[in-house]
């Protein structure tokens, strides 16, 4: 389980996160959506969890079991790249892929990185069975097998997003934190992208924590909803709150009832 304990981050007079305490992954494969108005602190929270920002107060803790015993580790001061080894992997709003490489080559880089073989990746070919099987599985899982030999920059935006997330899965995450994975994706492709991510998370027991602005997608796919407002947790619970909580609808959607 991943836990945020009383996380606070200030930028000058702006308190971007205000004593935020949350847990993620009590149920493996959980799909959590973080929503809120612009400036609510959503991306700041993700940056604190993944180590791109240091909190002014509070801590980030990973809980796990070792030899049957419950263990917790404070990773607040751990570098972002080291948190990957703790199972925390981040995908950004702006796609981070190698534009001039093929889809398969992009995924290969992620898998090799996890195996600690990045420096020798140019010497790895299709005879490297273990790596290539993992790549095949990821390409199939993210519906990219048919375009695996296409250059990444030629892909439609929805497929580029899926490639970015597939590379994140190549790092074998326990927790995958996504910042608006459908941003810039055509309306007709959004559900396809989210559905693919949800299916992959469920299949691999990966807990996904996703910032999303499309409330239709949130209502359809969220296991749990976290609403931030003015840097604090405003609501947490079932996505049905989007329909039943009038104060939430006012804050989030500007709907007075």
N, C-alpha and C positions, 0 to 999 in steps of 0.2 A: 504494500500500500504506500502511496505517495501522500505526504501530508504537508500542508502549509500551516505554520503556526504564527498567528499574529503578525503577518507580514505588513510592514509599513515602508513606503517609499515616497520621498518628497523631492520635488524639483522646485527649488526656491520656495515660494509660498503655496505652491500647488501640492496637495497630498494626493498622489496618484493612486496609491493603495492605502487603505485605512484599517489596519488591524485585521487583515483577511485571514481567516482560519477555515480550511477546507480539507477534505480527504478525497483521494481518487484511487479507484482500483480495489475497493473492498470486495467487489465482485469482478473476477477476471473477465476481460472483454467488454467492460462497461463503456457505453458511449455517453460522454458528458458534453453538453453544449454550454458554453459561456456566452451570455448575451448581455446587452446593455446599450444605453445611448452612447454616442461618440463622446470620448473623454471619460468614460466610466472606469477605466483602469484595466481593461481586459488584456491588452498586449503587454502592459507593464507586469501584470501578474504572471503571464507566460514567461516573460523575460526573467523574472525573479526565480521561477521554478527551474528554469534551464540554465541559470547562472550567467546570463548576458548582463544582468544588473545585480548589484549587491544591495540587500535590504538595509534600510536605516535601523530597522528593528525587526525582530522575529527570526524564524528559522525555517529551513526546508529539511524534511526528514523522510528517509526511506525505511519502511518496515518490511521485514522478510523473515523467513524461518530458516534456521540453520541447525541441522541435526535434531530437528523436532522442537527446538526452542525458538521463542520469539526474540528477534533482534531488531534494534532500531539504530540507524546511522544518521547523524547530522551531516548533511552535505552542503550546508550553507556557504562554506568557503571553498568548495570544490570547483575547479575550473569546468567550463562547459564541456570540453572534450572528454574530461574524466567522468562526467555524469553519464555519458553515453555507455560507459562500462557498467554503470548502475542501472541501465535500462531506460534512461531518459533521452528521447530523441525528439528533435524539433524540426518542423517544416514551416517555412516562412510564407507570408502572403505573396511575396514576389518569388516566382519560380527560380530555384537554384539548380540548374542542370548544365551539362557541358554541351553547348549549342552545336558544335561542329562534329560531335561524336554521334555514333548511332545509339539508338535506344538500348540495345544490348550492351554496348560498351559502357554506357552510363550506369546501368545496373551492376555490371561487372566491377566497376570501381568501388561501389558501395560494399559489395560482398567481399572483395579482396581486402578492403580496409578493415572490415570486422575480423578477418583472418590474420591481420597483421602482415599482409603481403603487398601493400601498396607500392613499395619501391620496385617490386619485381613484376608488376602487372603487365608490362609489355612482353614479358617472356612467357606469360600464361596463355595457352591456346586452348582449343576445344578438346584437347586430350586430357585436360585437367578436370576429371570427371566430377569430383565433389562440388567444385565451384560452379561448373556449368549446369549441373542438376539444380542447384539452388537458383541460378539465373532463370532456367526454364520454368521453375515453379513460380517465381515472382512474376515473370512475364505473363504466364497464364492467369495467375491470381488477379492481376491488374488489367487484364484484357488488352495486353500490348503485344502478344505473340505475333499477330499478323503484321505489325509494323516494326518488329524488332531490328530490322536492318535499315530502317529509315533514319536519316539524319535528324537529330532532335529538333533543330530549329524549323524543320518543315512540318512539324506536327500541329494539328489543331490545338487550341488553348486547353481544352478539356483533357486531351491526352498528355499534354505537357504537365499539367497538374498531377495526373495519375503517375507519370514517370517520376516526378519529384517525390511523391509519397512512396512509390515502389522502392526508390533508393533509400528512403528512410527505413522501410521495412527490411531492407537488406542489412541494416545494422542490428537487426534482431531486438527491437525495442520491447520493453515491458509496458512503458507508457509513451504514447506518441502524442505530442502537443502540436496542434495544427492552428495556424492563424489564417482564418478565412480561406479555406481551400477552394471555395467556389468563386472567389473574387475574380472578376473579369471573364468568367465562363458564361457562355450563352445560356439563356434560360432553359432551353431544351436539353442542355447537357448537364445542368446542375445536379439533377436527381441521379443521373448515371454516375457522376463522379462520387457523390456522397454514398450512394448505394454500394459502389465498389469498395470504398474505404470501410464501410460498416461490415460488409461481408468478410473482408480480410481481417479486420479486428476480431470478429467473432471466431473465425476459423483458427486464429493463432493466439487467442486469449490475450490480445493486446488492448489495454485500456486507452481509449482515445479521448483527448480533451480538446475540444474544437471551438474556436471563436467563429460565430456565424451570425449573419444579419438577416438571412432569409428565414422568416418565422415558419413558413410552410414546411421547410426542410427540418427545422427543429422539432416541430410537432410530430412529424412523420417518423423521425429516426432517433430522437433522444431517448435514452434510458433515464437520464436525470438532467435537470435544468438548473443552472446557476445564473442568477441575475445580479450584475454589479451595477451600482449607481453611486456616483460621486466617490468612487474608490472603495466602497464598502459592499459587503454582501447584503443585497436587498431582499432577495428571495432565493430559496433552494428547495427543489422538490420535483414532483412529477410535471412533465410538460403540459399537462392539462391546465396548469395554472395560467397559461396564456389565454385560456378561454374563460376561466372562472374567477380570476382575481382582478377586480376592477381597478385597484390601486396600481397593480403591476401593469395593467394595460395602459393606464394613464402615463406612467413613468416611461414605459418602453415604447409604446405605440402612439402616444399623444391622444389617446381616446378617452374622452370624458363620458362617464355613464351615470 
